[in-house]
Amino acid sequence: QVQLVESGGGLVQAGGSLRLSCQVSGILVRSRTMSWYRQAPEKQREMVASVTWSGTTDYADSVKDRVTISRDSDKNTISLEMNNLKPEDTAVYYCQTFPYRGLGTQVTVSS
């Protein structure tokens, strides 16, 4: 059974930092493209960052230079380090690898 469990969300002031983690079971993160998506109220779901099985990363323009995705193959986890957070980063963040997705973790950035 494949499970993706996100953690690390919370309430932070603008300019602050958060580190999201995704604990994965049932599949190996090193063999898949792993992604973080986010969805804010009344907005479309947006890809935030992804890392391929070969280690190639990709970031949304809206978070580039503020976010880093990383993979720990030993722990089978995916992380998302977010710095200089802005109110517009407020959303539910999901860990995803097609066709699987976690339940998400809420990130709220206050101004």
Backbone hydrogen bonds, N-H to C=O, Kabsch-Sander energy under -0.5 kcal/mol:
donor,donor_aa,acceptor,acceptor_aa,energy
3,Q,25,S,-2.4
5,V,23,Q,-2.2
6,E,4,L,-0.5
7,S,21,S,-2.2
10,G,106,Q,-0.9
12,V,108,T,-2.6
14,A,110,S,-2.5
15,G,85,L,-3.2
16,G,13,Q,-2.3
18,L,82,M,-2.2
20,L,80,L,-2.8
21,S,7,S,-2.6
22,C,78,I,-2.3
23,Q,5,V,-2.7
24,V,22,C,-0.6
24,V,76,N,-2.0
25,S,3,Q,-2.5
29,V,27,I,-0.6
31,S,28,L,-1.5
32,R,29,V,-1.1
34,M,32,R,-0.7
34,M,51,V,-2.7
35,S,96,Q,-2.7
36,W,49,A,-3.1
37,Y,94,Y,-2.8
38,R,46,E,-2.3
39,Q,92,V,-2.1
43,K,40,A,-2.0
46,E,38,R,-2.9
48,V,36,W,-3.0
49,A,36,W,-1.6
50,S,58,D,-2.2
51,V,34,M,-2.7
52,T,56,T,-2.6
55,G,52,T,-1.6
58,D,50,S,-1.9
60,A,48,V,-2.3
63,V,60,A,-1.6
64,K,60,A,-1.3
66,R,63,V,-2.5
67,V,63,V,-1.1
68,T,81,E,-2.3
70,S,79,S,-2.0
72,D,77,T,-2.6
73,S,71,R,-0.6
76,N,72,D,-1.3
77,T,72,D,-1.9
78,I,22,C,-1.8
79,S,70,S,-2.6
80,L,20,L,-2.6
81,E,68,T,-3.0
82,M,18,L,-3.2
82,M,80,L,-0.6
83,N,66,R,-2.9
84,N,15,G,-0.6
85,L,16,G,-2.5
89,D,86,K,-2.5
90,T,87,P,-1.8
91,A,107,V,-2.0
92,V,39,Q,-2.3
93,Y,91,A,-0.5
93,Y,105,T,-2.8
94,Y,37,Y,-3.1
96,Q,35,S,-2.8
97,T,100,Y,-2.3
100,Y,97,T,-3.3
102,G,95,C,-2.3
103,L,4,L,-0.5
105,T,93,Y,-2.0
107,V,91,A,-2.8
108,T,10,G,-2.8
110,S,12,V,-2.4
110,S,108,T,-0.6
